[in-house]
Amino acid sequence: MHQRAPFRRPPVVLIAVAPGTWLDRALASQLEPRGYRVLSVFGGHDLLDRAPVVRPDIVVMDADLPDRDSVGVCRTLRQGRAAWDMPVLMITSTPATKQQRLAALDAGAWDYLSLLLNPEELTLKLDAMARLRLEIEQALEESAVDPASGLYTARGLERRARELTSEAFRRRAPVACVALGIELEERGGRAAPPAAPAVALAYATRILLERARASDAVGRSASGELALLAPGTPPAGAVQMARRLAHAIEAAGPRPARLPPLVVRAGYEAVADAHATPIEPAGLLAHASAALAQARAGDGERIRAYHA
């Protein structure tokens, strides 16, 4: 066979099996020498909890999970916990029937395979899916907007910041950036479900996109937090905007099931006249992020202006 090109990064495969099943060990022995990172969970509940946290490139699921119906688990994964561009493979230890394959495909699986499949054929299938997944990831990194969430990417935010600061400079207009940190409220020492941070972020993203102005650019910054670029917004308007959005995220409802109450902290940078007080686009984003870090580490003041 021809020489394989290396992956741009190790693809992450999350395997869901019954405890004591040899499938995860068998796949790990085949995939890890080919450059994969292989993780295992034991059962459908664990898979649904871990997938939003791990964000694997491929999910391989035993078709006979011990705690939940595998087709139902696959369908739940597709209902908000896993992007459609993430391949999900279901594997059965018996010959696959037409009805089983159709049910799995209808639930969002990319394929329904039998362990009677040649191991080399299985790894080649996974290689092809992993390469497609990584190419999609690279394309999204280079795009301005993430189509799955509707948020500007870090690159898109940087591009939009250049446009807005340039326009504000020409018009002697105000411009602002607000960075938002979403935290889970502590509740009597009880640990939140492992998937809660990812669910909270998705929930906050939906609220933010609904409540932001049409002129605002909402995205994920390079440091990972939610950020909003606000043209025509002076410092006083930026703090009002931060308070309004924080209240909307904390108070809007109903929240997803089992999601604890949320606490929102914010940092902002704003200038009243971008011509009189020029600011670099990267500085606008970085200063808001730094102000958020100050709010998180401070004395309880949850909304902070940037101070050098």
PyMOL commands that set and color helices and strands:
alter all, ss='L'
color gray80, all
select helices_A, chain A and resi 23-34+44-54+70-81+98-106+119-142+154-171+196-211+235-251+281-297
alter helices_A, ss='H'
color red, helices_A
select strands_A, chain A and resi 12-17+37-42+58-62+88-92+111-114+175-184+217-220+226-231+262-271+303-305
alter strands_A, ss='S'
color yellow, strands_A
deselect
rebuild
show_as cartoon
